Amino acid sequence: MTQHTARTAQDTELRLSRDMEGKLLLSVPEAASILSCGRTYLYGLILSGQVRALKLGRLTRIPYASLASYVERQLVEQDWTVQL
């Protein structure tokens, strides 16, 4: 991981923490909103194992840490860089 990618991942994690400050588990709509994707796409990520989820009775909850890990992995895999 390059220094820039590491910094970007940290910035993303800080933004995510501000969005859902204090929440350990997110509902599917909340998590989809954070990722700027639809619920169906997020369920696909869950089914493929890219995002971890918990079942609490009938409810599906996504740990905040799972979203942060997914975003960080995507940044590294795509060698994401910003050109200013």
Protein Blocks (a to p, Z undefined) as FASTA:
>chain_A
ZZklmmmmmmmmmmmmmmmgoiabdcfklmmmmnopafklmmmmmmnopaccddehjbcc
ddfklmmmmmmmmmmmnopacdZZ
